[in-house]
Amino acid sequence: MTDNPKRLSLYTTAGALAALLLIVLFYQSYDLPIAKAAHTLKGTFAITLGKLLSDLASKHVIQTISFLALLGGSIDAMLGGLRTRSRALLLLAFSTMTAMLIGDELKWFFGRCRPPLFFEDGSYGFTWFSGKYLQNSFPSGHTLRIFSLATAIALILPRKKYIPFILAALVGISRVVVGKHYPADVIFGCFIGITCALWTHYFLYLRNR
């Protein structure tokens, strides 16, 4: 799938259109009902479990993984050339770093209100160009981080690919359960994470073949 730039571009465009349709559908019809349902879970075990899952993709955890992978991959490449091990480490690093950089800029650009604002004063939608935490819901940072990492791992270990994707999906769901994001935010984060990892894989492994 990632060995041909034209094909990868086609898949990226198709994925973007599918994500856009889902985002619009959820934004208009399902985000609020699901957020209201999640709001009723306060104080339950589901929230505790959701927070534990969310912590797996916290910015500090993924940044640490990215830094160690970048450091290890760079040193390995300098000592022995750009080989399988160094490429794998750099894939982990650049996939997550690219996703985080893009995600942070999009959060600021869209400025979407998080669910807590709706339950406080009825705020729902986009405020645009906001750096405030409660107004940077779109896309979900946890989701794009975990899906970029999961996709990179799946590309490195294709026989085990279902394990990281299942974990990533659970983290994405947890962000809705704990009331930090709407489903549309998670969908967008998923698209960004997967796309960044696929294109990073192409440039690291396949561009010069």
C-alpha positions as CSV (number, residue, x, y, z in Angstrom):
1,M,0.0,0.0,0.0
2,T,2.8,2.5,0.8
3,D,5.3,1.4,-1.9
4,N,3.8,3.7,-4.6
5,P,3.5,7.5,-4.0
6,K,0.5,7.8,-6.4
7,R,-1.3,5.0,-4.7
8,L,-0.5,6.3,-1.3
9,S,-1.7,9.8,-2.3
10,L,-5.0,8.2,-3.6
11,Y,-5.5,6.3,-0.3
12,T,-4.7,9.5,1.7
13,T,-7.3,11.5,-0.3
14,A,-9.9,8.7,0.0
15,G,-9.2,8.5,3.7
16,A,-9.5,12.3,4.1
17,L,-12.9,12.3,2.3
18,A,-14.2,9.4,4.4
19,A,-12.9,11.1,7.6
20,L,-14.5,14.4,6.6
21,L,-17.9,12.7,5.9
22,L,-17.8,10.9,9.3
23,I,-16.7,14.1,11.1
24,V,-19.6,16.1,9.6
25,L,-22.1,13.3,10.4
26,F,-21.0,13.0,14.0
27,Y,-20.7,16.7,14.5
28,Q,-24.3,17.3,13.3
29,S,-26.0,14.2,14.7
30,Y,-24.0,12.1,17.2
31,D,-21.4,14.0,19.0
32,L,-23.7,15.7,21.6
33,P,-25.8,12.6,22.3
34,I,-22.7,10.5,22.9
35,A,-21.1,13.2,25.0
36,K,-24.3,13.4,27.1
37,A,-24.2,9.6,27.6
38,A,-20.6,9.7,28.6
39,H,-21.4,12.5,31.1
40,T,-23.7,10.2,33.0
41,L,-20.7,7.9,33.7
42,K,-19.1,10.3,36.1
43,G,-17.9,8.5,39.3
44,T,-18.1,5.0,37.7
45,F,-15.4,2.4,37.0
46,A,-15.6,3.3,33.3
47,I,-14.1,6.7,34.0
48,T,-11.3,5.2,36.1
49,L,-10.5,2.7,33.3
50,G,-10.8,5.4,30.7
51,K,-8.3,7.6,32.5
52,L,-5.8,4.7,32.8
53,L,-6.1,4.1,29.0
54,S,-5.8,7.8,28.2
55,D,-2.6,8.0,30.3
56,L,-0.9,5.5,27.9
57,A,-1.0,8.2,25.2
58,S,-0.3,11.3,27.3
59,K,2.0,13.9,25.7
60,H,4.8,13.1,28.2
61,V,4.7,9.4,27.5
62,I,4.7,9.7,23.7
63,Q,7.2,12.5,23.7
64,T,9.6,10.4,25.8
65,I,9.2,7.5,23.4
66,S,9.8,9.8,20.4
67,F,12.9,11.3,22.0
68,L,14.4,7.9,22.9
69,A,13.6,6.5,19.4
70,L,15.1,9.6,17.7
71,L,18.2,9.4,19.9
72,G,18.6,5.7,19.4
73,G,17.9,5.7,15.7
74,S,20.3,8.6,15.1
75,I,23.2,7.1,17.0
76,D,22.6,3.7,15.4
77,A,22.5,5.3,11.9
78,M,25.7,7.2,12.6
79,L,27.5,4.1,13.8
80,G,26.3,1.6,11.3
81,G,24.5,3.4,8.6
82,L,20.8,3.6,7.9
83,R,19.8,0.0,8.4
84,T,16.7,-1.9,9.5
85,R,17.0,-1.1,13.2
86,S,17.8,2.6,12.8
87,R,15.0,3.0,10.2
88,A,12.5,1.4,12.6
89,L,13.5,3.7,15.5
90,L,13.3,6.7,13.2
91,L,10.0,5.7,11.9
92,L,8.6,5.6,15.5
93,A,10.1,9.0,16.2
94,F,9.2,10.9,13.1
95,S,5.7,9.4,12.9
96,T,4.7,10.6,16.3
97,M,6.6,13.9,16.1
98,T,5.0,14.8,12.8
99,A,1.5,13.9,14.1
100,M,2.0,15.9,17.3
101,L,3.2,19.0,15.4
102,I,0.4,18.9,12.9
103,G,-2.2,18.2,15.7
104,D,-1.1,21.1,17.8
105,E,-1.4,23.5,15.0
106,L,-4.9,22.2,14.0
107,K,-6.1,22.4,17.6
108,W,-5.2,26.1,17.6
109,F,-6.7,26.7,14.2
110,F,-10.1,25.1,14.8
111,G,-10.5,26.0,18.5
112,R,-13.3,23.5,19.1
113,C,-15.0,23.6,22.5
114,R,-14.5,20.6,24.6
115,P,-17.5,18.7,26.1
116,P,-17.1,20.3,29.6
117,L,-17.9,23.7,28.1
118,F,-21.2,22.4,26.8
119,F,-22.2,21.2,30.2
120,E,-21.0,24.5,31.8
121,D,-22.6,27.0,29.5
122,G,-23.9,25.3,26.4
123,S,-20.9,26.1,24.2
124,Y,-20.6,23.8,21.2
125,G,-18.7,24.2,18.0
126,F,-15.6,26.1,16.8
127,T,-14.1,29.3,18.2
128,W,-11.1,29.4,15.8
129,F,-7.6,30.4,16.7
130,S,-7.7,29.6,20.3
131,G,-4.8,28.3,22.5
132,K,-7.0,27.6,25.5
133,Y,-7.2,24.0,26.7
134,L,-11.0,24.0,26.8
135,Q,-11.1,25.3,23.2
136,N,-8.6,22.9,21.5
137,S,-10.6,19.7,21.2
138,F,-10.2,19.1,17.5
139,P,-8.4,16.8,16.7
140,S,-7.8,14.6,19.8
141,G,-4.1,14.8,20.7
142,H,-4.2,11.5,22.6
143,T,-5.7,9.7,19.6
144,L,-3.4,11.1,16.9
145,R,-0.4,10.3,19.1
146,I,-1.4,6.7,19.8
147,F,-2.5,6.0,16.2
148,S,0.8,7.4,14.8
149,L,2.7,5.1,17.2
150,A,0.4,2.1,16.6
151,T,0.6,2.4,12.8
152,A,4.4,2.7,13.0
153,I,4.6,-0.4,15.1
154,A,2.2,-2.2,12.8
155,L,4.5,-1.4,9.8
156,I,7.5,-2.7,11.7
157,L,5.8,-5.8,13.0
158,P,3.0,-6.6,10.5
159,R,2.3,-10.0,12.0
160,K,1.4,-8.3,15.3
161,K,-0.5,-5.3,13.7
162,Y,-3.8,-6.0,15.4
163,I,-2.4,-5.6,18.9
164,P,-1.3,-1.9,18.6
165,F,-4.5,-0.9,16.7
166,I,-6.8,-2.5,19.3
167,L,-4.9,-0.6,22.0
168,A,-5.1,2.6,19.9
169,A,-8.8,2.2,19.4
170,L,-9.4,1.7,23.1
171,V,-7.4,4.9,23.9
172,G,-9.5,6.8,21.3
173,I,-12.7,5.6,22.9
174,S,-11.4,6.4,26.3
175,R,-11.1,10.1,25.4
176,V,-14.9,10.2,24.7
177,V,-15.7,8.2,27.8
178,V,-13.8,10.5,30.2
179,G,-15.5,13.5,28.6
180,K,-12.5,15.2,27.1
181,H,-13.5,14.8,23.4
182,Y,-16.3,14.3,21.0
183,P,-16.2,11.3,18.6
184,A,-15.5,13.6,15.7
185,D,-12.3,14.7,17.4
186,V,-11.2,11.1,17.8
187,I,-12.0,10.3,14.1
188,F,-9.8,13.3,13.0
189,G,-7.0,12.3,15.3
190,C,-7.1,8.7,14.0
191,F,-6.8,9.9,10.4
192,I,-3.9,12.2,11.2
193,G,-2.0,9.6,13.2
194,I,-2.3,6.9,10.5
195,T,-1.5,9.2,7.7
196,C,1.6,10.6,9.3
197,A,3.0,7.2,10.0
198,L,2.3,5.9,6.4
199,W,4.0,8.9,4.8
200,T,6.9,8.7,7.2
201,H,7.3,5.0,6.3
202,Y,7.3,5.9,2.6
203,F,10.0,8.5,2.9
204,L,12.2,6.4,5.2
205,Y,11.9,3.1,3.5
206,L,10.6,3.3,0.0
207,R,11.3,6.7,-1.7
208,N,14.7,5.9,-3.1
209,R,13.9,2.3,-4.2
